[in-house]
């Protein structure tokens, strides 16, 4: 199926190659930037979510601050500010591979799936929804398909979260050993992830396509910023 999509997609060569290149490069840059800027925020959120202690004590501000400090920074709770900041970057390796691969896969691969749908089912989409809406729905459907396929990367996300919240569970094991011992357990929650990604990616790519239509931008002639800005903006929401 992926081979057929790549072979039949007009985005695989010619004038569209620049469009695909912009998507891939933009996705990789976005993934790296997102990781470096927001990984500490993500680590903080994960640690707070995984904490089983009562952190906020009504009427006791100092104790609440102490509880939050311990939950967020763990063994670095009493260290210097710089050491605390460093402690928010566990799992950076897993996070880098996951985030960059995810972004390149989703945003770089969606145009191929969209073009495949256009070639194979374009008339049906346009007949049901009209020319403009049909184009948007095709883009959204392609995004939804890519979102479901994203569960293949779930083990990398699972390992990133383990490193952020429970690094002791990974200590003393290399990557190969971790994958061998954890096995399919790294895919726990795959069904819920697919159920979340399908409508989320549908809205993401459908909204981005609709935004470009409003801007009067042709997908195949879009500049680097025109390709990436609508999707990055919608992803924020």
Secondary structure in CASP SS format (residue, H / E / C, confidence):
PFRMAT SS
TARGET T0000
AUTHOR 0000-0000-0000
METHOD secondary structure of the structure
MODEL  1
X C 1.00
X H 1.00
X H 1.00
X H 1.00
X H 1.00
X H 1.00
X H 1.00
X H 1.00
X C 1.00
X H 1.00
X H 1.00
X H 1.00
X C 1.00
X H 1.00
X H 1.00
X H 1.00
X H 1.00
X H 1.00
X H 1.00
X H 1.00
X H 1.00
X H 1.00
X H 1.00
X H 1.00
X H 1.00
X H 1.00
X H 1.00
X H 1.00
X H 1.00
X H 1.00
X H 1.00
X H 1.00
X H 1.00
X H 1.00
X H 1.00
X H 1.00
X H 1.00
X H 1.00
X H 1.00
X H 1.00
X H 1.00
X H 1.00
X H 1.00
X H 1.00
X H 1.00
X H 1.00
X H 1.00
X H 1.00
X H 1.00
X H 1.00
X C 1.00
X C 1.00
X C 1.00
X C 1.00
X C 1.00
X C 1.00
X C 1.00
X C 1.00
X C 1.00
X C 1.00
X H 1.00
X H 1.00
X H 1.00
X H 1.00
X H 1.00
X H 1.00
X H 1.00
X H 1.00
X H 1.00
X H 1.00
X H 1.00
X H 1.00
X H 1.00
X H 1.00
X H 1.00
X H 1.00
X C 1.00
X C 1.00
X C 1.00
X C 1.00
X H 1.00
X H 1.00
X H 1.00
X H 1.00
X H 1.00
X H 1.00
X H 1.00
X H 1.00
X H 1.00
X C 1.00
X C 1.00
X H 1.00
X H 1.00
X H 1.00
X H 1.00
X H 1.00
X H 1.00
X H 1.00
X H 1.00
X H 1.00
X H 1.00
X H 1.00
X H 1.00
X H 1.00
X H 1.00
X H 1.00
X H 1.00
X H 1.00
X H 1.00
X H 1.00
X H 1.00
X H 1.00
X H 1.00
X H 1.00
X H 1.00
X H 1.00
X H 1.00
X H 1.00
X H 1.00
X H 1.00
X H 1.00
X H 1.00
X H 1.00
X H 1.00
X H 1.00
X H 1.00
X H 1.00
X H 1.00
X H 1.00
X C 1.00
X H 1.00
X H 1.00
X H 1.00
X H 1.00
X H 1.00
X H 1.00
X H 1.00
X H 1.00
X H 1.00
X H 1.00
X H 1.00
X H 1.00
X H 1.00
X H 1.00
X H 1.00
X H 1.00
X H 1.00
X H 1.00
X H 1.00
X H 1.00
X H 1.00
X H 1.00
X H 1.00
X H 1.00
X H 1.00
X H 1.00
X H 1.00
X H 1.00
X H 1.00
X H 1.00
X H 1.00
X H 1.00
X H 1.00
X H 1.00
X H 1.00
X C 1.00
X H 1.00
X H 1.00
X H 1.00
X C 1.00
X C 1.00
X C 1.00
X C 1.00
X C 1.00
X H 1.00
X H 1.00
X H 1.00
X H 1.00
X H 1.00
X H 1.00
X H 1.00
X H 1.00
X H 1.00
X H 1.00
X H 1.00
X H 1.00
X H 1.00
X C 1.00
X C 1.00
X H 1.00
X H 1.00
X H 1.00
X H 1.00
X H 1.00
X H 1.00
X H 1.00
X H 1.00
X H 1.00
X H 1.00
X H 1.00
X H 1.00
X H 1.00
X H 1.00
X H 1.00
X H 1.00
X H 1.00
X H 1.00
X H 1.00
X H 1.00
X H 1.00
X H 1.00
X H 1.00
X H 1.00
X H 1.00
X H 1.00
X C 1.00
X C 1.00
X C 1.00
X H 1.00
X H 1.00
X H 1.00
X C 1.00
X C 1.00
X H 1.00
X H 1.00
X H 1.00
X H 1.00
X H 1.00
X H 1.00
X H 1.00
X H 1.00
X H 1.00
X H 1.00
X H 1.00
X H 1.00
X H 1.00
X C 1.00
END
